[in-house]
Amino acid sequence: MGYVSQAQFEEDQRRPMPAPVEGVSLEGEVVIVTGANTGIGYEAAKHFAIRGPKKLIMMARNEARGRPAVEKLKQETGFQNVELWLMDFSSFESVKATKEKIDQLERLDILVENAALTLEDYTVTKDGWENILQVNHLSFGLHAMYHIPKMLETAKKYGANPRIVLVSSDTHYWTRVPAEAIEAPNSLEFLNSKEYSTREGIMGGQRYMESKILATMLIRRFQAHLPPNSPTVTCCAVNPGFCLSELRRGVTGEAAEEYRKMEEELAFTAEEGSRQLLYAAIGQRDREEEVRGGYVSFMKVTECSDFILGEEGQKLENKLWTETMDVLGKVDERTKDIVKQYLS
Ligand SMILES: NC(=O)c1ccc[n+]([C@@H]2O[C@H](COP(=O)([O-])OP(=O)(O)OC[C@H]3O[C@@H](n4cnc5c(N)ncnc54)[C@H](OP(=O)(O)O)[C@@H]3O)[C@@H](O)[C@H]2O)c1
């Protein structure tokens, strides 16, 4: 099913969220969660902590946002082997600075790429990208790529099945990337242009949903470029569902009021949503192949949108791979080696 109607969405939101995956110990494993200081990411980090990994790395954009969350998690779970790593996804320099630390890890079993944002206004990062495009797509791609060598090494050395989980969204079902962007000489540049980004109705909802389409395409491409069989890395996207969190903190006016009503009626708690991240990261360990390149929703591997799977979406997905790798290659030469050695 590559489509979720509004009625289906509401029905899904009204049913109880299935219980968290049970019976999986993370003993000896290393787990990283981005955007772990609040919301769904924080709750996912707690689920990992109570399953006893060797090390849990919680990522946050700065000390002030991150440190209290680490202390709170230690207190709430009793789990102490937690590190705080700082990184701001709106700065390529900040993402680049994490590579050496990643390389020094002994192993890496689970990477949950959860950090993302939505904004109502058009803003440009110091790297020249519209903020949502950089945080939710490009920096996610750069950051995830850095882990691939370590995760492949973990797969080989420990016979493990490391997973990269991208936190996507069911909102990706409700829009498409416009044909003019797909047909443009460079789709990413088209989407990033001030002319397109400031058109009526793009910032806020549409841009956020587009960014989730792009990121979902990218995680699928990572899988397609990785070795098909173990030792390899499993890449998947997951939908946490509509949840209470800080995500809509910047929404104002009528839209804020609409969200408030919708939250009252339909939202899961952040903890309930985080169960889906947990499932995408450690569920179905006996059926790893089914998860590879998949889209997880309500604890099931299902289809992402018809747009992504259709002819136009696939055209864009292929184009996007080349364009994204081009951008990241300019940001950091080291990504070219990663593509050459591990993703060709
Ligand atoms: N809540 C929902 O209804 C819903 C539905 C579908 C999908 N999702 C997805 O679920 C994931 C978690 O979102 P959430 O709902 O838990 O929202 P949230 O409470 O706002 O958490 C988002 C996390 O991402 C971090 N983040 C944002 N921009 C960042 C940056 N530039 N650098 C580093 N970290 C950054 C935030 O850090 P700060 O705290 O410092 O801002 C926070 O830790 C996101 O990918 C979101 O798109 C959420």
Ligand as a Chemical Component Dictionary entry (heavy atoms), coordinates in Angstrom:
data_LIG
# 
_chem_comp.id                   LIG 
_chem_comp.type                 NON-POLYMER 
_chem_comp.pdbx_formal_charge   0 
_chem_comp.three_letter_code    LIG 
# 
loop_
_chem_comp_atom.comp_id 
_chem_comp_atom.atom_id 
_chem_comp_atom.alt_atom_id 
_chem_comp_atom.type_symbol 
_chem_comp_atom.charge 
_chem_comp_atom.model_Cartn_x 
_chem_comp_atom.model_Cartn_y 
_chem_comp_atom.model_Cartn_z 
_chem_comp_atom.pdbx_ordinal 
LIG N1  N1  N 0  6.068  14.487 16.185 1  
LIG C1  C1  C 0  5.464  14.035 15.112 2  
LIG O1  O1  O 0  4.233  14.089 14.999 3  
LIG C2  C2  C 0  6.270  13.408 14.018 4  
LIG C3  C3  C 0  5.577  12.759 12.985 5  
LIG C4  C4  C 0  6.302  12.166 11.963 6  
LIG C5  C5  C 0  7.688  12.215 11.984 7  
LIG N2  N2  N 1  8.325  12.858 13.006 8  
LIG C6  C6  C 0  9.781  12.858 12.977 9  
LIG O2  O2  O 0  10.267 12.368 14.221 10 
LIG C7  C7  C 0  11.589 12.864 14.454 11 
LIG C8  C8  C 0  11.681 13.403 15.861 12 
LIG O3  O3  O 0  10.876 14.555 15.961 13 
LIG P1  P1  P 0  10.068 14.965 17.256 14 
LIG O4  O4  O 0  8.653  14.931 16.886 15 
LIG O5  O5  O -1 10.546 14.232 18.429 16 
LIG O6  O6  O 0  10.473 16.517 17.322 17 
LIG P2  P2  P 0  11.326 17.354 18.391 18 
LIG O7  O7  O 0  10.766 17.128 19.746 19 
LIG O8  O8  O 0  11.354 18.731 17.860 20 
LIG O9  O9  O 0  12.761 16.680 18.300 21 
LIG C9  C9  C 0  13.582 16.908 17.183 22 
LIG C10 C10 C 0  15.024 16.669 17.561 23 
LIG O10 O10 O 0  15.842 17.032 16.441 24 
LIG C11 C11 C 0  16.836 17.955 16.891 25 
LIG N3  N3  N 0  17.260 18.896 15.881 26 
LIG C12 C12 C 0  16.520 19.761 15.142 27 
LIG N4  N4  N 0  17.315 20.534 14.407 28 
LIG C13 C13 C 0  18.588 20.183 14.681 29 
LIG C14 C14 C 0  19.857 20.624 14.255 30 
LIG N5  N5  N 0  19.999 21.649 13.402 31 
LIG N6  N6  N 0  20.965 20.012 14.740 32 
LIG C15 C15 C 0  20.856 19.009 15.623 33 
LIG N7  N7  N 0  19.690 18.547 16.086 34 
LIG C16 C16 C 0  18.566 19.133 15.623 35 
LIG C17 C17 C 0  16.142 18.709 18.014 36 
LIG O11 O11 O 0  17.113 19.395 18.794 37 
LIG P3  P3  P 0  16.659 20.692 19.646 38 
LIG O12 O12 O 0  15.878 20.153 20.791 39 
LIG O13 O13 O 0  17.953 21.330 20.058 40 
LIG O14 O14 O 0  15.852 21.539 18.723 41 
LIG C18 C18 C 0  15.472 17.544 18.732 42 
LIG O15 O15 O 0  16.405 16.862 19.507 43 
LIG C19 C19 C 0  11.832 13.908 13.366 44 
LIG O16 O16 O 0  12.579 13.314 12.322 45 
LIG C20 C20 C 0  10.436 14.235 12.876 46 
LIG O17 O17 O 0  10.425 14.719 11.559 47 
LIG C21 C21 C 0  7.645  13.442 14.017 48 
# 
loop_
_chem_comp_bond.comp_id 
_chem_comp_bond.atom_id_1 
_chem_comp_bond.atom_id_2 
_chem_comp_bond.value_order 
_chem_comp_bond.pdbx_ordinal 
LIG N1  C1  SING 1  
LIG C1  O1  DOUB 2  
LIG C1  C2  SING 3  
LIG C2  C3  SING 4  
LIG C2  C21 DOUB 5  
LIG C3  C4  DOUB 6  
LIG C4  C5  SING 7  
LIG C5  N2  DOUB 8  
LIG N2  C6  SING 9  
LIG N2  C21 SING 10 
LIG C6  O2  SING 11 
LIG C6  C20 SING 12 
LIG O2  C7  SING 13 
LIG C7  C8  SING 14 
LIG C7  C19 SING 15 
LIG C8  O3  SING 16 
LIG O3  P1  SING 17 
LIG P1  O4  DOUB 18 
LIG P1  O5  SING 19 
LIG P1  O6  SING 20 
LIG O6  P2  SING 21 
LIG P2  O7  DOUB 22 
LIG P2  O8  SING 23 
LIG P2  O9  SING 24 
LIG O9  C9  SING 25 
LIG C9  C10 SING 26 
LIG C10 O10 SING 27 
LIG C10 C18 SING 28 
LIG O10 C11 SING 29 
LIG C11 N3  SING 30 
LIG C11 C17 SING 31 
LIG N3  C12 SING 32 
LIG N3  C16 SING 33 
LIG C12 N4  DOUB 34 
LIG N4  C13 SING 35 
LIG C13 C14 SING 36 
LIG C13 C16 DOUB 37 
LIG C14 N5  SING 38 
LIG C14 N6  DOUB 39 
LIG N6  C15 SING 40 
LIG C15 N7  DOUB 41 
LIG N7  C16 SING 42 
LIG C17 O11 SING 43 
LIG C17 C18 SING 44 
LIG O11 P3  SING 45 
LIG P3  O12 DOUB 46 
LIG P3  O13 SING 47 
LIG P3  O14 SING 48 
LIG C18 O15 SING 49 
LIG C19 O16 SING 50 
LIG C19 C20 SING 51 
LIG C20 O17 SING 52 
# 
